[in-house]
Amino acid sequence: MPASEVYQGVYRLLQGCLSEEIDESSRTRLALLVTGIIGAKHASPARIASALHKMGLRDAKPESLERHIRRIENDPEISAAICFHPFARWRLLYGKPRCVFLIVDPTSQEDRIFMVSVAIWYRGRALPLAWTTWEANTPLTGKRFWERIEQLLELVSKLLPKDVPVICMADRAFGAPAFTDLLMKRGWHYVVRVQGQTVCQDCTGKTCRVEHLVQTTGQRAKMKGKVFKSQGWRTASVVVFWHGRYRSPLCLVSDLPPDWNLIEYYRHRYPIEAMFRDYKSSGWQWEKGQVKDPNHMERLLVGMALATWVVLCIGSQVAQEILSQPSSGKRYTRPYEGKFSLFTLGLERLFHCLASDLCLQPNWLLTDWDSRNWQTQIRSHHALAFIWAA
């Protein structure tokens, strides 16, 4: 049965990466949860149960399967520490990236859960690495915000391959020395957007707001100096660019040399917004789920993170199959396949396998870490053939 092959593929993938602390029953449950999330394209226990019933993976009625899914959410062995982090660590070791682009960004599940995530850039998409959550719209108790962020970054540092350069991107919510100091402490580089009123100082001692380095749209400026006057000067590069379509300039600070490439580095941040859409409206429908208990939510996030990695692994495999086919040399624009993300390509392949006799045959290897995004890859593949044919 095709669905059984997909389930077995997911199970074998997890089997080779999960901690030895997890017993066999929890491994089976986790593989079932991940397969159900993908098959349902939804994180609701009722939707997952319905999808599993249609796939025929369990000989039970939907209501019984829903109770089974809710028992999975109660399983203390299903945690990020022993179910997801070892998986992510092994996937990165196998992939052998020569440079890691990390993205830090917050999101929320309506007004219930606030989450800060750290993801890793991969070919124009973002793969979840670690996260921290707390109840939204209530005062923090226990550890303060920056303490939680430091704990999160320390966790991520244990998942990354050793001796690989790290560049971290974050939006204006993290444009403060409280954050950049944590990155520098770990030997990581950073490219962070800051508020336009952030004060900078050049090598002559002249100070101004970073947004005042440019005067109108179309202008850009760069300098090496100091920033964060009100919180204690920090030596940094500043790059400001006012795109014609924006109402205000993009203001970046970094520990890297002042270069226009910092703008390109910062663009690596945007895929995390697509990852959040995958979690919500375009993928797992997180905000429409029925899970409200924080502990249950944490286990559901483990399943969603694993499902995202599984889909992108398959999407990467589909992309490699497409790139391995010779181009006709008759086009230089992006082809039909290039209109879809790796996430969409992976989902389509998995749905096709679930609904037909197509064998999945996954290799689960994420390659081309040093490549640009998938859309650029496929367009270049055809454009180069077009140029040489001409």
C-alpha positions in Angstrom: 0.0 0.0 0.0 1.5 3.4 -1.0 0.6 5.1 2.3 2.4 2.3 4.2 5.5 2.9 2.1 5.5 6.6 3.1 5.0 5.7 6.7 7.8 3.2 6.7 10.1 5.7 4.9 9.4 8.2 7.7 9.8 5.6 10.4 13.2 4.5 9.0 14.4 8.1 8.7 13.5 8.8 12.3 14.9 5.4 13.4 18.4 6.4 12.2 18.5 9.7 14.0 16.5 9.6 17.2 17.9 9.3 20.7 18.3 5.8 22.1 16.3 7.0 25.1 13.1 6.6 23.0 11.4 3.3 23.2 9.9 1.5 20.2 6.3 2.5 21.0 7.1 6.2 21.0 9.1 5.9 17.8 6.1 4.3 16.1 3.7 6.9 17.5 6.0 9.7 16.3 6.3 8.3 12.8 2.5 8.0 12.7 2.0 11.6 13.9 4.4 13.0 11.3 2.8 10.9 8.5 -0.6 12.0 9.6 0.3 15.7 9.7 1.6 15.4 6.1 -1.3 13.4 4.9 -3.9 15.7 6.5 -1.9 18.9 5.7 -3.2 19.9 9.1 -2.2 19.8 12.8 -5.6 19.2 14.2 -5.9 15.8 15.9 -9.3 15.2 14.3 -7.9 16.0 10.8 -4.8 13.8 11.4 -7.1 10.9 12.5 -9.3 11.3 9.5 -6.2 11.2 7.2 -4.8 8.2 8.9 -8.1 6.4 8.5 -8.2 7.2 4.8 -4.7 6.0 4.4 -5.5 2.7 6.1 -2.5 2.8 8.3 -4.5 1.6 11.3 -7.5 -0.7 11.5 -9.6 1.6 13.6 -12.4 4.2 13.3 -11.5 7.9 13.1 -12.7 8.6 16.6 -10.4 5.9 18.0 -7.5 7.2 15.9 -8.2 10.7 17.3 -8.0 9.4 20.8 -4.7 7.7 19.8 -3.3 11.0 18.5 -4.3 12.8 21.7 -2.4 10.1 23.6 0.6 10.8 21.5 0.4 14.4 22.7 0.5 13.1 26.3 3.6 11.0 25.6 6.4 12.4 27.8 9.0 10.8 25.6 8.0 13.0 22.6 10.0 16.1 23.3 12.2 18.3 21.1 15.2 17.4 23.2 15.2 13.7 22.5 13.0 13.5 19.3 13.8 16.4 17.2 17.2 17.9 18.1 19.2 14.7 17.5 17.4 14.4 14.2 18.3 17.9 13.1 21.9 17.5 14.3 22.4 14.3 12.2 20.8 15.9 9.1 23.2 18.8 9.3 26.2 16.5 9.8 25.2 14.5 6.7 24.5 17.6 4.7 28.0 19.1 5.5 27.1 22.8 5.0 30.3 25.0 4.6 28.5 28.0 6.1 25.4 28.3 8.2 22.8 31.1 7.9 20.6 31.2 11.0 17.4 33.1 11.2 15.8 34.3 14.5 12.2 35.5 14.4 9.1 35.5 16.5 5.5 34.4 15.7 2.4 33.5 17.5 -0.6 31.2 17.4 -3.4 33.7 17.5 -3.5 35.1 21.1 -2.6 31.8 22.8 1.1 31.0 22.2 4.1 33.2 21.5 7.1 31.5 19.9 10.6 32.6 19.1 12.2 30.2 16.5 15.7 29.7 15.2 15.8 28.2 11.7 18.5 27.5 9.2 18.5 28.8 5.6 18.3 26.1 2.9 18.0 27.0 -0.8 15.5 29.8 -0.2 13.6 28.0 2.5 13.9 27.8 6.3 14.3 24.6 8.3 13.3 24.8 12.0 16.1 24.0 14.5 14.8 25.1 17.9 12.2 27.2 19.5 10.9 28.5 22.8 7.3 29.2 23.6 5.3 30.9 26.4 1.7 32.0 26.9 0.9 35.1 24.8 -0.6 38.4 26.2 0.5 37.7 29.7 3.5 39.0 31.7 6.5 36.7 31.6 7.2 34.7 34.8 10.5 33.1 35.6 13.2 33.8 33.1 13.1 37.1 31.3 13.1 37.6 27.6 16.8 37.8 26.9 17.5 35.0 29.3 15.2 32.8 27.2 16.9 33.9 24.0 20.3 33.1 25.4 19.1 29.6 26.4 17.7 29.1 22.9 20.9 30.2 21.2 23.0 27.9 23.5 20.8 25.0 22.5 21.2 25.8 18.8 25.0 26.0 19.2 25.0 22.3 20.3 23.1 21.3 17.1 25.4 22.9 14.6 28.5 21.2 13.0 31.7 22.3 14.6 34.1 24.8 13.0 31.4 25.9 10.5 31.0 29.7 10.1 27.7 31.0 11.3 25.9 34.2 10.2 22.8 35.1 12.0 20.0 37.3 10.7 17.2 38.9 12.7 14.7 41.7 12.3 14.3 45.0 14.3 12.9 43.2 17.4 16.4 41.9 17.9 18.3 45.0 16.8 19.9 45.6 20.1 23.3 44.9 21.8 21.4 42.5 24.2 21.1 40.2 21.2 24.2 40.9 19.2 26.4 40.4 22.3 25.0 36.9 22.7 25.9 36.1 19.1 29.4 37.5 19.5 29.9 35.5 22.7 29.5 32.3 20.6 31.8 33.5 17.8 28.9 34.0 15.4 28.6 36.7 12.8 25.4 38.8 12.6 23.5 40.9 10.1 20.6 42.6 12.1 18.1 45.2 11.1 17.8 48.1 13.5 15.4 51.0 14.0 16.1 54.0 11.9 16.6 56.2 15.0 19.5 54.0 16.1 22.5 56.4 16.6 25.8 55.6 14.8 29.2 57.3 15.0 31.8 57.3 12.1 35.6 57.3 12.5 35.7 61.1 12.8 33.4 61.1 15.8 30.4 62.5 14.0 27.1 61.0 15.1 23.7 60.8 13.5 20.7 58.5 13.1 21.5 55.6 10.8 18.4 56.5 8.7 20.0 59.9 8.0 22.9 58.3 6.2 20.7 58.4 3.1 18.4 61.3 2.1 16.0 59.9 -0.5 14.9 56.7 -2.3 17.5 55.0 -4.5 20.4 56.0 -2.2 22.6 53.7 -0.2 25.4 54.2 2.3 27.9 52.1 4.2 30.4 52.9 7.0 32.5 51.3 9.7 32.0 52.9 13.2 30.0 52.4 16.3 26.3 51.9 17.0 23.9 51.7 20.0 24.9 54.9 21.8 22.2 54.8 24.4 23.1 51.2 25.4 26.9 51.6 25.2 28.8 51.9 21.9 29.5 48.7 20.0 31.9 48.6 17.0 30.0 47.6 13.9 29.5 48.1 10.2 26.4 50.0 9.0 24.7 49.5 5.7 21.6 51.6 4.7 19.6 51.1 1.5 16.5 53.0 0.6 14.7 50.9 -2.1 12.3 52.9 -4.3 9.3 50.8 -3.3 9.8 51.3 0.5 8.6 54.2 2.6 11.8 54.1 4.8 15.4 52.8 4.4 16.6 49.4 5.3 19.1 49.9 8.1 21.5 47.0 8.9 24.3 46.6 11.4 26.9 43.8 11.4 30.2 42.7 12.7 31.3 41.8 9.2 33.1 44.4 7.0 30.9 47.1 5.5 29.9 45.7 2.1 26.8 45.7 0.0 26.8 41.9 0.3 25.3 42.5 3.8 22.0 43.3 2.0 22.1 40.0 0.3 22.9 38.2 3.5 20.0 39.8 5.2 17.7 38.5 2.5 18.4 35.1 3.9 16.0 36.1 6.7 12.9 36.2 4.6 12.4 32.4 4.2 11.4 32.1 7.9 8.3 34.0 7.1 7.5 31.3 4.5 8.2 28.7 7.1 5.6 30.3 9.4 3.2 30.2 6.5 3.9 26.5 6.2 3.1 26.1 9.8 -0.1 28.1 9.4 -2.1 28.9 6.3 -0.1 27.1 3.6 0.8 23.9 5.5 0.0 22.5 8.8 -2.9 25.0 9.8 -1.4 25.5 13.2 -3.8 28.3 14.1 -6.8 26.1 13.3 -5.7 23.3 15.6 -7.6 22.1 18.6 -4.6 21.9 20.9 -4.4 24.5 23.7 -2.4 22.8 26.5 1.2 24.1 26.4 2.7 20.6 27.0 0.5 19.1 24.2 1.4 22.1 22.0 5.1 21.4 22.5 4.7 17.8 21.2 2.6 19.0 18.3 5.4 21.4 17.4 7.9 18.5 17.4 5.6 16.7 14.9 5.3 19.8 12.7 9.0 20.5 12.7 9.8 16.9 11.7 7.1 17.0 9.0 8.6 20.2 7.6 12.1 18.6 7.4 10.6 15.4 5.7 8.7 17.5 3.1 11.8 19.6 2.3 14.0 16.5 2.0 11.6 15.1 -0.6 11.3 18.5 -2.2 15.1 18.7 -2.5 15.1 15.3 -4.1 12.5 16.4 -6.6 14.6 19.5 -7.4 17.7 17.4 -8.0 15.7 15.2 -10.4 14.6 18.2 -12.3 18.1 19.7 -12.5 19.5 16.4 -13.7 17.4 16.6 -16.8 19.2 18.4 -19.7 17.7 21.7 -20.8 16.4 22.2 -24.3 18.3 25.5 -24.7 15.1 27.1 -26.0 14.2 29.2 -22.9 15.9 31.5 -20.5 12.9 32.3 -18.2 11.9 30.3 -15.1 10.1 27.1 -16.1 6.8 25.8 -14.7 8.6 23.8 -11.9 10.4 26.8 -10.8 7.2 28.5 -9.8 6.9 26.2 -6.8 8.9 26.1 -3.6 10.8 23.1 -2.4 8.1 22.7 0.2 5.3 22.5 -2.4 7.4 20.1 -4.6 7.9 17.9 -1.6 4.2 17.9 -0.6 3.1 17.2 -4.1 5.4 14.2 -4.4 4.3 12.8 -1.0 0.6 13.3 -1.9 1.2 11.5 -5.2 2.8 8.6 -3.4 0.0 8.4 -0.9 -2.7 8.4 -3.6 -1.1 6.1 -6.2 1.3 3.2 -6.7 4.3 5.5 -7.1 7.2 4.4 -4.9 8.6 7.1 -2.7 12.3 5.9 -2.9 13.6 8.7 -0.6 17.3 9.4 -0.1 16.7 12.0 2.7 19.9 13.9 1.9 19.9 17.7 1.8 22.5 18.8 -0.7 23.5 22.1 -2.3 23.7 24.0 1.0 26.0 26.5 -0.7 23.6 27.1 -3.6 21.2 30.0 -4.0 17.5 29.5 -3.8 15.8 26.9 -5.8 14.1 29.3 -8.2 17.4 30.9 -9.1 19.0 27.5 -9.6 16.3 26.2 -12.1 16.3 29.5 -14.0 20.1 29.5 -14.3 19.9 25.9 -15.4 17.8 26.9 -18.4 19.4 30.3 -19.0 22.9 28.9 -19.3 21.8 26.3 -21.8 20.0 29.0 -23.8 23.1 31.1 -23.9 25.3 28.3 -25.1 22.8 27.2 -27.7 22.7 30.8 -29.0 
